[in-house]
Amino acid sequence: MGAQIREYRQRIRSVSATKKITRAMELMAASRVVKAQQAVRESTPYARAITRAVSAVATFSNEDHVLTTEKETVKRAAVLIITSDRGLAGAYSSAVIKESERLLQRLRDEGKEPVPYLVGRKAVGYYTFRDRPFAAEWTGDSEKPSFETAREIGRRLVDDFLKDSDTEGGVDEVHVVYTRFVSMVTQEPEVIRLLPLEIVEQEMAEAADAELFPLYEFEPSVEEVLDALLPKYVNSRLFNCMLQAAASELAARQRAMKSATDNAEELVKKYTRLANQARQAEITQEISEIVGGASALAESK
């Protein structure tokens, strides 16, 4: 009986220590997600505005720019997968990876060769463990992405897009799989096609239909305007996707750690009750032994 009580007390101490860790991680995620939400709110209007501007320039000019022109034959498609560097965030990373797997299968069904580009250690670990090839990786700042990282990723994707897919190992399309931050409760995995700039998200298309595009005058030329705008478009869209993913990761981690803390509290209550019951049984047994011994002594006299 004493060994059982010691076991329950050891479990209570272990669960209580785990509860302190999960509670601390919950509070850290809660404090960081506020800044992440603010960063998303600040970057989204610019990303939408530059997408609308580039779409207008591409639509109302007669310039066939390489980044806005659909290629006749699409053989290789780049897929940028944005996950987290750390775990303990529930199904956040696995949901993105599952969505990317569906996209990769759809591209294969269309006769295209998908080329993964990975952001976050979770995606890198997923591909490394399965010995699957990928083109490039970026890790280390999933919770607080920097614009320099987004610019580096954008430069690599644009460079590969400009290469010939047959002779130079380039790509003909660029897709991005990330988690869109809707609210603290809802984060949705989403797929967008970044390049070529012919298809944008549905909300962008609806906004474009609802409003008239302004008329533009191009100086010195349409080509030079597009050359200047398109890198900014790619970088800003990628940075916004990374910020949305970071906010989603922190929100998912806060929920997961809150759930873990609540479960730890329930376990502490359960083991405390079991320890009390075992202690009560031990006391009852001791009393019974004392009473039995006293009765035996009385009978012997």
C-alpha positions as CSV (number, residue, x, y, z in Angstrom):
1,M,0.0,0.0,0.0
2,G,2.8,2.4,0.9
3,A,4.5,1.7,-2.5
4,Q,1.3,2.6,-4.3
5,I,1.0,5.9,-2.5
6,R,4.6,6.7,-3.3
7,E,3.9,6.0,-7.0
8,Y,0.8,8.3,-7.0
9,R,2.8,11.1,-5.4
10,Q,5.6,10.7,-7.9
11,R,3.1,10.9,-10.7
12,I,1.6,14.0,-9.2
13,R,5.0,15.7,-9.0
14,S,5.8,14.7,-12.6
15,V,2.5,15.9,-14.0
16,S,2.8,19.1,-11.9
17,A,6.2,19.8,-13.4
18,T,4.9,19.2,-16.9
19,K,1.9,21.5,-16.2
20,K,4.3,24.3,-15.2
21,I,6.1,23.9,-18.6
22,T,2.9,23.8,-20.7
23,R,1.5,26.8,-18.8
24,A,4.6,28.8,-19.4
25,M,4.6,27.9,-23.1
26,E,0.9,28.9,-23.3
27,L,1.6,32.3,-21.8
28,M,4.6,32.8,-24.1
29,A,2.6,31.9,-27.2
30,A,-0.3,34.2,-26.0
31,S,2.1,37.1,-25.6
32,R,3.8,36.6,-29.0
33,V,0.6,36.0,-31.0
34,V,-0.6,39.5,-30.4
35,K,2.5,41.0,-32.1
36,A,2.2,38.4,-34.9
37,Q,-1.5,39.4,-35.5
38,Q,-0.4,43.0,-35.6
39,A,2.3,42.2,-38.2
40,V,-0.3,40.4,-40.3
41,R,-2.7,43.3,-40.2
42,E,0.1,45.7,-41.1
43,S,1.4,43.7,-44.1
44,T,-1.8,42.5,-45.6
45,P,-3.0,45.8,-47.1
46,Y,0.3,46.4,-48.8
47,A,0.4,42.9,-50.2
48,R,-3.1,43.3,-51.5
49,A,-2.4,46.7,-53.0
50,I,0.7,45.7,-54.8
51,T,-1.0,42.5,-56.1
52,R,-3.8,44.7,-57.4
53,A,-1.4,47.2,-59.0
54,V,0.7,44.5,-60.7
55,S,-2.4,42.7,-61.9
56,A,-3.7,46.0,-63.4
57,V,-0.4,46.7,-65.1
58,A,-0.2,43.1,-66.4
59,T,-3.9,43.2,-67.6
60,F,-4.1,46.6,-69.2
61,S,-0.7,46.6,-70.9
62,N,0.3,44.7,-74.0
63,E,3.6,43.7,-72.6
64,D,4.3,40.0,-72.5
65,H,6.5,39.9,-69.5
66,V,8.1,36.6,-68.5
67,L,6.7,36.6,-65.0
68,T,3.1,37.3,-66.2
69,T,2.9,35.1,-69.2
70,E,1.5,31.6,-69.0
71,K,3.9,29.1,-70.5
72,E,2.6,26.9,-73.3
73,T,3.9,23.7,-71.7
74,V,4.2,23.4,-67.9
75,K,6.6,20.6,-67.0
76,R,7.9,21.5,-63.6
77,A,6.1,23.3,-60.8
78,A,7.7,24.7,-57.7
79,V,5.8,24.2,-54.4
80,L,6.9,26.3,-51.4
81,I,5.8,24.6,-48.2
82,I,5.7,26.8,-45.1
83,T,5.7,24.9,-41.8
84,S,7.1,25.5,-38.3
85,D,10.5,25.0,-36.8
86,R,9.2,23.6,-33.5
87,G,6.5,21.2,-32.5
88,L,3.9,21.4,-29.6
89,A,1.5,23.2,-31.9
90,G,-1.1,20.6,-32.4
91,A,-1.9,19.7,-36.0
92,Y,-0.5,22.9,-37.4
93,S,2.5,21.5,-39.4
94,S,0.8,18.2,-40.3
95,A,-2.2,20.1,-41.8
96,V,0.1,22.1,-44.1
97,I,2.0,19.0,-45.1
98,K,-1.3,17.1,-45.9
99,E,-2.4,20.0,-48.0
100,S,0.9,20.1,-49.8
101,E,0.6,16.3,-50.5
102,R,-2.8,16.9,-52.1
103,L,-1.3,19.6,-54.3
104,L,1.7,17.5,-55.3
105,Q,-0.6,14.6,-56.3
106,R,-2.8,17.0,-58.3
107,L,0.2,18.4,-60.1
108,R,1.4,14.8,-60.9
109,D,-2.1,14.0,-62.2
110,E,-1.8,17.0,-64.5
111,G,1.5,15.6,-65.9
112,K,3.7,18.1,-64.0
113,E,6.8,17.4,-62.0
114,P,6.5,19.0,-58.5
115,V,9.7,20.5,-57.0
116,P,9.4,21.1,-53.3
117,Y,11.0,24.1,-51.5
118,L,10.8,23.8,-47.7
119,V,10.4,26.4,-45.0
120,G,10.6,25.2,-41.4
121,R,12.3,22.2,-39.7
122,K,9.1,20.2,-39.6
123,A,8.9,20.1,-43.4
124,V,12.6,19.4,-43.7
125,G,12.3,16.6,-41.2
126,Y,9.3,15.1,-43.0
127,Y,11.1,15.0,-46.3
128,T,14.5,13.9,-44.8
129,F,12.9,11.0,-42.9
130,R,11.2,9.7,-46.0
131,D,14.4,10.3,-48.1
132,R,12.5,12.5,-50.5
133,P,14.3,15.1,-52.6
134,F,13.7,18.8,-52.3
135,A,15.3,21.8,-54.0
136,A,16.0,24.1,-51.1
137,E,15.3,24.7,-47.4
138,W,15.1,27.7,-45.0
139,T,14.8,27.2,-41.2
140,G,15.3,29.1,-38.0
141,D,12.7,31.9,-38.0
142,S,9.2,30.4,-38.4
143,E,7.8,32.2,-35.3
144,K,9.2,35.6,-36.2
145,P,10.0,35.7,-40.0
146,S,12.2,38.4,-41.4
147,F,11.8,40.2,-44.6
148,E,15.4,39.3,-45.5
149,T,14.4,35.6,-45.5
150,A,11.3,36.3,-47.6
151,R,13.5,38.2,-50.1
152,E,16.0,35.4,-50.2
153,I,13.2,32.9,-50.9
154,G,11.7,35.1,-53.5
155,R,15.0,35.6,-55.3
156,R,15.6,31.9,-55.4
157,L,12.0,31.2,-56.7
158,V,12.2,33.9,-59.4
159,D,15.7,32.8,-60.5
160,D,14.4,29.2,-60.9
161,F,11.3,30.5,-62.7
162,L,13.4,32.4,-65.2
163,K,15.5,29.3,-66.0
164,D,14.5,26.9,-68.7
165,S,12.8,23.8,-67.3
166,D,14.3,21.5,-69.9
167,T,18.0,22.5,-69.9
168,E,18.7,24.4,-66.8
169,G,16.4,22.7,-64.2
170,G,14.1,25.7,-63.8
171,V,10.3,25.7,-63.0
172,D,7.3,26.8,-65.0
173,E,5.0,27.6,-62.1
174,V,5.4,28.6,-58.4
175,H,2.8,27.5,-55.8
176,V,2.8,28.4,-52.1
177,V,1.2,26.2,-49.4
178,Y,0.8,28.1,-46.0
179,T,-1.6,28.5,-43.2
180,R,-3.9,31.5,-43.4
181,F,-4.7,33.2,-40.1
182,V,-8.4,33.7,-39.8
183,S,-8.8,34.0,-36.0
184,M,-7.4,32.7,-32.8
185,V,-9.7,29.7,-33.2
186,T,-9.5,29.1,-37.0
187,Q,-6.4,28.7,-39.1
188,E,-6.8,27.2,-42.6
189,P,-4.1,25.7,-44.9
190,E,-4.2,27.4,-48.2
191,V,-2.7,27.1,-51.6
192,I,-2.0,30.0,-53.9
193,R,-0.2,30.2,-57.3
194,L,2.4,33.0,-57.1
195,L,3.8,32.8,-60.6
196,P,3.0,33.4,-63.3
197,L,0.8,36.3,-62.4
198,E,-2.4,35.3,-64.1
199,I,-4.3,33.7,-61.2
200,V,-4.5,35.3,-57.8
201,E,-6.6,34.4,-54.7
202,Q,-10.4,34.5,-55.0
203,E,-10.7,37.5,-52.7
204,M,-8.3,39.4,-54.9
205,A,-10.3,38.5,-58.0
206,E,-13.5,39.5,-56.3
207,A,-12.0,42.8,-55.3
208,A,-10.8,43.4,-58.8
209,D,-14.2,42.7,-60.2
210,A,-15.9,45.0,-57.7
211,E,-13.8,48.0,-58.5
212,L,-12.4,49.6,-61.6
213,F,-8.7,49.5,-62.1
214,P,-7.1,52.9,-62.4
215,L,-5.5,53.9,-65.6
216,Y,-1.7,53.9,-65.7
217,E,0.9,55.8,-67.6
218,F,4.2,53.9,-67.8
219,E,7.6,55.7,-67.7
220,P,10.0,54.9,-69.0
221,S,8.4,51.7,-70.3
222,V,6.0,48.9,-69.3
223,E,8.8,46.4,-69.2
224,E,10.9,48.4,-66.8
225,V,7.9,49.1,-64.6
226,L,7.1,45.4,-64.4
227,D,10.8,44.6,-63.8
228,A,10.7,46.9,-60.8
229,L,7.2,45.9,-59.5
230,L,7.3,42.1,-59.8
231,P,10.2,41.4,-57.3
232,K,8.4,43.6,-54.8
233,Y,5.2,41.7,-55.4
234,V,6.8,38.3,-54.9
235,N,8.7,39.4,-51.8
236,S,5.7,41.1,-50.2
237,R,3.4,38.2,-50.9
238,L,5.8,35.7,-49.5
239,F,6.5,37.8,-46.4
240,N,2.7,38.1,-45.8
241,C,2.3,34.3,-46.2
242,M,5.1,33.8,-43.7
243,L,3.6,36.2,-41.2
244,Q,0.2,34.6,-41.5
245,A,1.9,31.2,-40.9
246,A,3.7,32.5,-37.9
247,A,0.5,33.9,-36.4
248,S,-1.3,30.6,-37.1
249,E,1.6,28.6,-35.5
250,L,1.5,30.7,-32.3
251,A,-2.3,30.5,-32.1
252,A,-2.2,26.7,-32.6
253,R,0.6,26.4,-29.9
254,Q,-1.4,28.4,-27.4
255,R,-4.5,26.2,-27.9
256,A,-2.4,23.0,-27.7
257,M,-0.6,24.1,-24.6
258,K,-3.8,25.2,-22.9
259,S,-5.3,21.8,-23.6
260,A,-2.2,20.1,-22.2
261,T,-2.4,22.3,-19.1
262,D,-6.0,21.5,-18.6
263,N,-5.3,17.8,-19.0
264,A,-2.4,18.0,-16.5
265,E,-4.8,19.6,-14.0
266,E,-7.2,16.7,-14.5
267,L,-4.5,14.2,-14.0
268,V,-3.3,15.9,-10.8
269,K,-6.8,15.8,-9.4
270,K,-7.2,12.1,-10.4
271,Y,-3.9,11.0,-8.9
272,T,-4.6,13.1,-5.7
273,R,-7.9,11.4,-5.3
274,L,-6.3,7.9,-5.9
275,A,-3.6,8.7,-3.4
276,N,-6.1,9.9,-0.8
277,Q,-8.1,6.7,-1.3
278,A,-5.0,4.6,-1.0
279,R,-4.0,6.5,2.2
280,Q,-7.5,6.0,3.6
281,A,-7.4,2.3,2.8
282,E,-4.0,2.1,4.6
283,I,-5.3,3.9,7.7
284,T,-8.4,1.7,7.7
285,Q,-6.2,-1.4,7.5
286,E,-3.9,-0.2,10.3
287,I,-7.0,0.5,12.5
288,S,-8.3,-2.9,11.7
289,E,-5.0,-4.5,12.7
290,I,-4.9,-2.5,15.9
291,V,-8.4,-3.5,16.8
292,G,-7.8,-7.1,15.9
293,G,-4.6,-7.2,18.0
294,A,-6.4,-5.6,21.0
295,S,-9.2,-8.1,20.7
296,A,-6.8,-11.0,20.5
297,L,-5.0,-9.8,23.7
298,A,-8.4,-9.4,25.5
299,E,-9.4,-12.9,24.6
300,S,-6.1,-14.3,25.8
301,K,-6.6,-12.8,29.2
